[in-house]
């Protein structure tokens, strides 16, 4: 089966996490590079790929996949032989899916609301409860674990390692010890370093141009 992937990519955005995942998977891919500062992701050519004008998006054959978590899940399953996703028969599959979805349904909206200083609503009316509970829930899960699934690194760690690194770097969440240790382990991985170097090079070329 042809597993070649085209990643529609803007450096230093959410698609950087997908670039990292592709490196971790050892995937066959190329980049369709766009300059976010020039608004290229909102031009008609890309809006035909994703009308939301957001990255990441991928093309696999005739299939287009958008939305961050959907892209992670698609790629991890496409390259299942890389071992970054539990099989359907694995008892870890539910845990994997839980934390993949938690990132988009709870963590991201909680961080955005907190950063914009939006007045909190009653927990019963909030899709995530409250900011502190979201952070506590994931921090408690990481306690005593090397990775989201315990000893086994997975696509969930690419998602969460990228998200926690970015949000702590910009002061959007407090730098808890358990988060810092987790992110440091993530950043030490060779594939992560390779992807980050590639992304920095692409960003520098765009700025110079």
C-alpha positions as CSV (number, residue, x, y, z in Angstrom):
1,X,0.0,0.0,0.0
2,X,1.2,3.5,-0.8
3,X,1.7,5.3,2.5
4,X,3.2,8.5,1.1
5,X,2.0,11.6,3.0
6,X,1.9,15.3,2.0
7,X,1.8,17.5,5.0
8,X,0.5,21.1,4.5
9,X,2.8,22.9,6.9
10,X,3.4,26.3,8.4
11,X,6.5,26.3,10.6
12,X,6.1,26.9,14.3
13,X,2.4,26.0,14.4
14,X,0.3,23.0,15.3
15,X,1.5,21.3,12.1
16,X,5.0,21.2,13.7
17,X,3.7,18.4,15.9
18,X,2.7,16.4,12.9
19,X,6.1,17.0,11.4
20,X,7.5,15.5,14.6
21,X,5.1,12.6,14.4
22,X,6.1,11.8,10.8
23,X,9.8,11.7,11.9
24,X,9.0,9.4,14.8
25,X,7.0,7.1,12.5
26,X,9.8,7.1,9.9
27,X,7.1,8.0,7.4
28,X,7.4,8.6,3.7
29,X,6.4,12.3,3.4
30,X,6.9,15.6,1.7
31,X,6.0,19.1,2.8
32,X,3.6,21.6,1.1
33,X,5.1,24.6,2.8
34,X,3.1,27.8,3.4
35,X,4.0,31.1,5.0
36,X,1.5,31.9,7.7
37,X,2.8,35.5,8.0
38,X,1.8,36.1,4.4
39,X,-1.6,34.5,5.0
40,X,-0.9,31.7,2.4
41,X,-3.0,29.3,4.5
42,X,-6.0,31.4,3.8
43,X,-5.6,31.6,0.0
44,X,-8.1,29.8,-2.3
45,X,-5.6,26.9,-3.1
46,X,-5.4,25.9,0.5
47,X,-9.0,26.7,1.4
48,X,-9.9,24.0,-1.1
49,X,-8.0,21.6,1.2
50,X,-9.3,23.0,4.5
51,X,-12.0,25.7,4.3
52,X,-11.1,26.6,7.9
53,X,-7.7,27.8,6.7
54,X,-5.9,25.9,9.5
55,X,-3.0,23.6,9.6
56,X,-2.3,20.7,10.0
57,X,-3.8,19.0,7.1
58,X,-2.5,15.9,5.2
59,X,-3.1,14.3,1.9
60,X,-2.8,10.5,1.6
61,X,-3.6,9.5,-2.0
62,X,-7.1,10.9,-2.5
63,X,-7.8,11.3,1.2
64,X,-7.6,14.6,2.9
65,X,-7.5,14.7,6.7
66,X,-7.8,17.9,8.8
67,X,-8.1,18.6,12.5
68,X,-5.1,18.0,14.6
69,X,-6.2,15.0,16.6
70,X,-7.7,13.3,13.6
71,X,-4.4,13.7,11.7
72,X,-2.5,12.1,14.6
73,X,-4.8,9.2,14.8
74,X,-4.8,8.6,11.0
75,X,-1.0,8.7,10.8
76,X,-0.5,6.5,13.8
77,X,-2.9,3.9,12.4
78,X,-1.5,4.2,8.8
79,X,2.0,3.5,10.2
80,X,0.8,1.0,12.9
81,X,4.0,-1.0,12.4
82,X,6.0,1.8,14.0
83,X,4.3,0.9,17.3
84,X,3.1,4.4,18.2
85,X,-0.6,3.3,18.6
86,X,-2.1,0.5,20.6
87,X,-4.0,-2.1,18.5
88,X,-7.8,-2.4,18.8
89,X,-7.3,-5.5,20.9
90,X,-4.9,-3.8,23.4
91,X,-6.1,-2.8,26.8
92,X,-4.2,0.5,26.3
93,X,-6.3,1.5,23.3
94,X,-9.0,3.2,25.5
95,X,-6.4,5.1,27.5
96,X,-4.7,6.2,24.3
97,X,-7.9,7.5,22.8
98,X,-9.0,9.1,26.0
99,X,-5.9,11.3,26.2
100,X,-5.8,12.1,22.5
101,X,-9.3,13.4,22.6
102,X,-8.8,15.1,26.1
103,X,-6.2,17.4,24.5
104,X,-8.7,18.9,22.1
105,X,-11.9,18.8,24.1
106,X,-10.6,19.9,27.5
107,X,-7.0,21.1,27.5
108,X,-7.0,23.5,24.5
109,X,-10.3,25.2,25.3
110,X,-9.3,25.5,29.0
111,X,-6.0,27.1,28.0
112,X,-7.5,29.5,25.6
113,X,-10.2,30.6,28.0
114,X,-7.7,31.1,30.8
115,X,-5.2,33.0,28.5
116,X,-8.0,35.3,27.3
117,X,-9.1,35.8,30.9
118,X,-12.7,34.8,30.1
119,X,-14.9,34.7,33.2
120,X,-15.4,31.1,34.2
121,X,-18.8,29.6,33.9
122,X,-20.5,27.0,36.2
123,X,-18.7,23.6,35.7
124,X,-22.0,22.1,34.7
125,X,-22.1,24.5,31.7
126,X,-18.5,24.1,30.7
127,X,-17.2,21.5,28.3
128,X,-14.1,21.0,30.4
129,X,-15.1,21.9,34.0
130,X,-12.4,24.4,35.0
131,X,-8.8,25.2,34.2
132,X,-7.2,23.9,37.4
133,X,-9.1,20.6,37.2
134,X,-7.9,20.0,33.6
135,X,-4.3,20.5,34.5
136,X,-4.6,18.4,37.7
137,X,-6.3,15.6,35.8
138,X,-3.4,15.2,33.3
139,X,-0.7,15.9,35.9
140,X,-2.1,13.2,38.1
141,X,-2.1,10.8,35.2
142,X,1.5,11.5,34.4
143,X,2.7,10.9,38.0
144,X,4.8,7.8,38.1
145,X,4.7,7.3,34.4
146,X,7.4,7.9,31.8
147,X,4.9,8.4,29.0
148,X,1.1,8.7,28.6
149,X,0.8,4.9,28.3
150,X,3.4,4.2,31.0
151,X,6.6,2.8,29.6
152,X,5.5,2.8,26.0
153,X,6.0,6.0,23.9
154,X,3.1,6.7,21.6
155,X,1.6,9.3,19.2
156,X,-0.1,10.7,22.3
157,X,3.3,11.8,23.6
158,X,4.0,13.7,20.4
159,X,0.7,15.5,20.8
160,X,1.2,16.2,24.6
161,X,4.9,16.8,24.5
162,X,4.4,19.4,21.8
163,X,1.4,21.0,23.5
164,X,3.0,21.2,27.0
165,X,6.3,22.5,25.7
166,X,4.6,25.3,23.8
167,X,2.1,26.3,26.5
168,X,4.8,26.3,29.2
169,X,7.2,28.3,27.0
170,X,4.6,31.0,26.5
171,X,3.5,31.1,30.1
172,X,0.0,29.8,29.2
173,X,0.2,27.1,31.9
174,X,2.3,26.9,35.0
175,X,5.5,24.9,34.8
176,X,4.7,22.0,37.1
177,X,7.6,19.6,37.9
178,X,5.8,16.6,36.4
179,X,5.2,18.5,33.2
180,X,8.8,19.8,32.9
181,X,10.2,16.3,33.4
182,X,7.9,14.9,30.8
183,X,8.7,17.6,28.3
184,X,12.4,17.2,28.9
185,X,12.2,13.5,28.1
186,X,10.2,14.3,25.0
187,X,12.7,16.9,23.7
188,X,15.6,14.6,24.2
189,X,14.3,12.1,21.6
190,X,16.3,12.1,18.3
191,X,13.3,12.3,16.0
192,X,12.0,15.3,18.0
193,X,15.3,17.1,17.7
194,X,15.4,16.4,14.0
195,X,11.9,17.8,13.4
196,X,12.6,20.8,15.6
197,X,15.8,21.6,13.7
198,X,14.0,21.2,10.3
199,X,11.2,23.4,11.5
200,X,13.6,26.1,12.7
201,X,15.4,26.0,9.4
202,X,12.2,26.4,7.4
203,X,11.0,29.3,9.6
204,X,14.3,31.1,9.3
205,X,14.2,30.7,5.5
206,X,10.7,32.2,5.4
207,X,11.8,35.1,7.6
208,X,14.8,35.8,5.4
209,X,12.8,35.7,2.3
